[in-house]
Amino acid sequence: MITMQNMAPLMFASLVVVMLIGFPVSFSLAALGLFAGFVSIELGFFPTQYLANLPLRIFGILSNDLLLAIPFFTFMGAILERCGLAEDLLEGTGQLFGSMPGGLAYAVVIVGAILGAITGTVAASVIAMGVISLPIMMRYGYNMRLATGVIAASGTITQVIPPSLVLVVLADQLGRSVGDMYKGAIGPSIAQTAIFMIYIFALSLIKPSYMPPLPPEARTLSGWALWGKVLWGMVPSVVLIFLVLGTIFMGLATPTEAGAMGAVGAMVLAALHKRLTWVLVRQAMESTMRITAMVIFILLGSTVFSLVFQGVDGGVWIEHMLTSVTGGSPTAFLIVVNLFVFFLAFFLDFFEIAFIIIPLLAPVADKLGIDLIWFGVLLCVNMQTSFMHPPFGFALFYLRGIAPKEVKSADIYLGAIPWVFLQLILVAILIFWPGMVTMWLDKTVETDLDKVRIEVPSYDEDPADAQPSSPARPAAPGAPPKQP
């Protein structure tokens, strides 16, 4: 006999089974939600009128201006992937660090971070970096696993660095400002880049043969010519970063408006590199259409499922389960949740986790007094790993698709393992040092209500001596006379 208490666990278990079978996520969510809703109405768990909320929720999604940032940032990334900016950046920084062991690896991480700050999409960064840098690293004798690992990892930094699409989605699901989410991600994105650089430096000391410096004949630029090449790649990037992020942080534009300006700026950069063609624009529009449609359909399916799940007290079940496991400790809750999300990332991509799991966990985190900006950025860092580990590591798929045939798939998958651990190190740092996120946020001014004093000014002048500033109106007929 199905009761109200076990309906939520049954829905969650059915969702896991359907996911493992491999049905499309969006349609699976909607079908499970509707079926569970009809069963719940038949068993009397909630009235038929409860499902009348569904059209309102769907209309709320489709009319959400914030979600317009997704196609804008996706289009911007698709344009920049093909406009030649990455080539200029990599050539300049590669020459700059070329005399050092691991110089190309440093250049890949730095350029990956810069591309992340102007594209916002992992696919654009990984594909651009792989096409340009992997043949060069192979030519100069880099270890294959190191080369593939650093390219995939540098592309996934994009997920943490604003204007990441994941941060936009998490802000929407957590009910927080995108600008605050971007500010909170500044510290972790800098830390992630630094951790990758430190790992490369340490490995260059232990295994210098894995990453030899460029030979002298390959270092063709020096002096002003080298710095001119670096600045030619950097200055347009800095301008575009300010156009997108600076306007958001300064309160001059919303994320949607900044995304629109970024899309226009990307087309201007492509024109400067003489690569703005109708073919390029058409390819970018097709890529944007596919990704946006996927995101919206997953969001629609998840809202059907979550509405019914909350109707059968699924949120209460999740809260009781997590508090019983963690004992009500915020730190224990964060550790358990991050282990759970890390496990789910083996089977679900970041959009599916954000739309399905986050709405279930956010109320519990809020009740435990956890800052939701910190919580969202922490999970965003964790969900980086969904791009890097098998079987559904999309960064590895992208890299496999553009890598030469002599690159083995085993090298791509094994090369990603050290970088996954480096990402998990940052997760641990954020759990025990929330200040890395919260220090960038605007501090709210706390007002002690017990110390508030309201003083009424006193008048020493006799009211009888005061002269009226305007002639008095005659009294209305039948009105009582005024008292002195």
N, C-alpha and C positions, 0 to 999 in steps of 0.2 A: 504494500500500500504506500503510495507516494504521499508524503506529508509536506507541510510548509517548510519544516526544518531541513529536509533532505533534498528539496527541489534545487536550491542553489548549488550544492555539491554535484548533483546529477548534471546540471547545465555545464559546469566547469569541466567535468570529466568528459562529457560528450564533445566539448570544444577541442580538448586535447586529442581525442581519438580522430576527429575529423581532420585536424591539422596534420596528424601523422599519416593519414591516408593520402593526403595531398590534394584535396579539393581546393578550388580557389577560395582564398580567405574571405573576401568581401561577401560572396554569395553564401558561404558556409555560415558566417556570422548572422546574416539576415535570416536564413532559413531556420537555424537553430533558435533564434530569438522569437520568430513568429510561431514556430511549433510549440515551444515552451510557453509562449503567451496564451495560445489557444487551450493548451492543457491546463494552465493555471486558472483560466476563466472557468473551464468546465468543472474543476475541482473546488472552485470558490475561493481561491487564494487572493484574488482581487477582482473588482467588477469589470464589466466590459468597457465602461467609460474610461478606464485607466489607459487603454491603448489609444484613446483619442489624443493623447499627448504626442503620439508618434509623428503625425504630420507637422505639428508645431516644431518639434525638434529638428526634423529634416529641413523645414523652411529656415530655421535658425542657422543651420549649417550652410545652406546655399546662399544665405544673405549675409554671411560673416565677411566683412571687409578684410579682416586680418588674413584670411586664407588666400586672398589675392596675391599676397607676397610670394606664395609658392610658385605660381607660373612665372612671375617676374624674375625671381632669383634663378629658377631653372633655365629660363631663356638666356639670362646673362651668362650663366656657366657654360651653356652649350655654345654660345658665340665665342667666349674667351678660350674655350678648348681648342678652337680651330683658327684663332686670329693671329697666331705667331708670337704672342706675348711670352708664352712659356719658353719658347726657343731662345728669345733674347735674354730672359732672366737666367736660364740655365747656362748659356754660353758665357755670360759675364761672370756669374758667381763661380762657375766651374774653373774659369781662368784665374779668378781671384784666389781660390783655395787650392789650385792645381798642384802647387809645389809641396803640399802637405800629404802625408799618408791619410787616405780617407777623404781627400779633398772633394771628390765627386759626390761622396755620400753626404758630406756636410752641405754641399750645394743642393742636393736633392731635398733634404729636410727643410732648408731655408726657403727654397722656391716653393715647396709644397705648402709651407705655412703661408707664404704670400698669396699663392693661388687660392688657398682656403679662405683667405680674408676678402677675396674679390669674386669668387665663384659660388661658394656656399654649397657645392655638390661634390660628393666623393667621386662619382663616375668621371666627371670632367678632369679632376686632378690626377687620378690614377692613370687614365688613358693618356693624357697629355704627357705626364712624367714617364710613363712606360715607353711610349713611342719615341721620345726624344733621348732619354738618358740610358735606357737599358742597352741598346747597341753600343753606345760609347763605353759603358762600364765593362761590357763583354770584350770590347776591342783592347782595352788596356789592362786586362787580366784580373778583374775583380772576381772574388769568390761568388759563384752563381747564387747561392742561398742568401748571402748578404745583399747582393744587388737586388734580387726580387723582393726580399723582406723590407729593405729600406724604402723601395718605391711604393709598395703597398701601404706601409705604415705612414709615410709622408702624405699619402692621399687621404688616409682616414683622419688625419689631424683636422681636415676640413669640417668634420662633424662637430667638433668642439669650438672651433674658431668662428666668431660671428663674421658674416651673417648666415650661419648654418640653418638649413631648412629644419633640422631636428629641433633646434632651439625654438623656432617659430611654432612648430607643432606642440612641443611641450608647454610653451607659454599658454597656448590656447587650451590645452587639456587641464592645466593646473589653475587656470583663471588668473594668471599673473601677466604683468606687462612684458612685452617682448624686449623693450629697452632695458628693463631690469635684468632679464634673463641674459641679454647680451653683455651687460656690464659684469654680471656674476661670472661669466665664462672667460673673462679676460685673464684672470690669474691662472686658472687651470690650463688654458691654451698655451700661455707662456711656459708654464711648468712642464707640459707635455713635450714641447719643442726642446726645452733644456734637457730633459731626461733622455731623449733620443740622441742629442748631441753628446752628452756625457758618455752614453753607451758606445757611440762610435769612437770617441777619443780613447776610452778604456780598451776597446777591441783593437784599435790601431797600435797600442803599446804591446798587447799580448800577441796578436796575430797580424803583424804588419804586412805579411805576404797576401792577406785577404784583400787588401785595399791599397795597392801601390800608388805612389804619386804619379802625376802625368809626366811623361818623358819631356825633356827640354824642347824637343822639336814640336811637341803638341801645344806648348805654352807660347802662342804666337803673339799675344798682346801683353803690353807692359806700359807703365807710366800713365800718361793722360789718355792714351788710346784705350787702355783697360778700364780706367774709371769712367770714360765717356760711354763705353759699351754697357757698364753696370748701371750708370745713371739713365741711359736710354730705356733700359728695362724697368728701372725702379720708379722713376718719376711718374709715368702714366699710372702705374699701380697705386702709388700713394694718393694720387688725385682721385682715382676711382674708389679707393678705400674711404677717403674722407667723404666723397659724394654719397656713399652708402651708409657707413657707420657714423661718421662725424655728424651728419644731419640728424640722425636718430638720437645720439647722445646729447646733442645740444638742444633737442626739443624742436628742431626746425621742421621735421618731417616725421610722419608715421612710417612704420616698416613697409607698408604697401607703397607709399609715395617714394621712399628711398629705393625700393626694389625697381620701381618704374624708372627712376633716374639712373640706377645701375644698368638696366637693360639698354637705355639710350647711350650711356657711357661706353658700354661694351661694343656697341655698333660703331661708335666714334673711334675706339681703339682699333677695331678691325679695319676701318677705313684708313687710319693712319698707317697700318701695316699693309695696305693695298690688297686686302683679302675679303672685303665686304662685297659679296656677290649674292644674287638671288638664290643660287644653289645653297650657299651657306645659311642664309636666312630661312629657307624652306626646311633644311635639315634641323635647324635649331627649333623651329616651330613644331615640327613633327615630334621631336624628342620631348619638348615641353608638353604637348598634348597628351602623349602616352603617360608620362609621369604624373601629371595633374589628374588625369582621369583615374589612374590607379589609386592615388591618395584619396580622392573624393569618394570613390566607391567603397574603399576600406572604411572610411569615416562614417558613411551612411550605414554600412552593415554593422559596424561596432555600436552605433547609437541604438539600433534596433535591439541588439543583444543586451546592452547595458541597461536599457529601459526596463526590460522584463526582468533582468537579473536583480536590479534594485527593487522591483516590485515584489519579489519573493524574498526580500531581506538578505540579498546576497552581500551587500555591504556590511551588514551586521555579522554575517558568517565569516567574512574575510577578517574583520576586526577582531572577533573572538579568537579565531585561529592564530593570527599573528601575535596577539597579546599573550595568549597562553604559551606560545613557543618562546617568545622573547622576554616574558615576565614584565612587560611594560617598560623595558629599558630602551630609550631611543637609539643608543649605540648598537645594542643587540638587534633591534629592529632593522637598522640600516645594513648590518652585516648579513642578516638572513635575506633581506630583500635583494641585495646586490648579488648574493649567490644564486638566488632564484632567477633573477634577470640574466645573469651570465649563462645559466643553464638553458633558459629559453632562447637565448641568442644563437644556440646551435641549430634551432629549427625555425625561428621566426626572424624576419628582418625588423629594422628599427621602427618603421611605420606601424607594423602590426603590434609590436610591443607598446608603442606610445598610445595607440588608440584603444587597445584591449586591456592592457595591464595597468597602465598609469591611473586611469579613472578609478580603479578599484583600490589602489594603494594610497592615493593622495589624501582621502579623508582620514585614514588611520594616521598618516604622518602628521597631518595638521592637528589632530587630537593629542598627539604625543609632544606637541610644541616644536616640531621640526620646521625650520624655515623652508617654505616650498620652493624658493629660488635655489637654495642650497640643494634641496632634494632633487630638483629637476636637472641641475648642472651635474650633480653626482651620477645620476642615471644616464645622462648624455655621455659622460666619459666612459661609463660601463658599456653602453651600447656601441661604442667604437669597436669592441671586440666582435660584434656580430658581422662586421665586414672582413674579419681577419681569420676566423677559425672555421674548419669544415663542419658540416658539408655544404652550408649555404653562405660562405664568405664571399660576398659580391666583389670585394676588392680583388680577391684571388681569381674570380671568374673574369673580371675585366682584364687583369694582367695576363691570364692564360689566353685570352682572345687576341691580344696584340703582340704577345711575345713571339720571337722567332721559333721555328720548329725544333732547333737544337736545345732549347730550354725545356727541361723535363718538368712535368707536373709535380713530381715528388719534391724537386728543389723549391718550387713555388710554395707548396704547403709547409714543408719543413722550415723554410726560411722565414715564415711568418711567426713561428712559435715564440722566439725570444721577444718579439715586439708585442705580442699579446701579454706577456708577463710584465713588460714595461708599462703597458696601459693599466694593468691591474695594480701596479705599484702606485700610480696616481690615484686610483680609486681608494686605496687604503689611506693615502695621505689626506684625501678630502674628507674621509669619514672622521678622522681624528683631528683634523685642522679645518673646521668650517670657515675660519677667517679668510682662507684663500679665496673664497667666493664672496662672503659678506663684506669684506673690507672695501670692495669696489662699489658697493651700493650706496645710495644716498641715505644718510643717517636721519631718521625721524626724530623730531624734537619732542621729548617727553615732557608733559606738563603735569606737575603735582597739583591736583585739584584742592588739596587741603591748604595749599599756600596761596590760593587765589583770593584776592581781596577786592571787593567792589566798593568804591568810595563815591558817595553822592556829594557834589559840591554844595557848599552852604552859601546863602545870600544874606549879606549884612543889611541890604537896603530894605526899608520898610515898604511892603507891597502897596500901602496906601499912597506913598509918595511917587510911585512909578507912574510915568505917563504912558498911555497907550500909544503904540506906534502907528495905529490907524484908527479912524473913527469907528465907534461901536455901532453895530447894526441895531436897528430898532427891533424891539421885541415883537414876536409874532402875535397876532390877535388871539386873545384868550390865554396867553402864556402867563404863568405866575411870575411875579416880580422877583428879580435877583436879590439874593441876600447879600448884605455888605460883608 
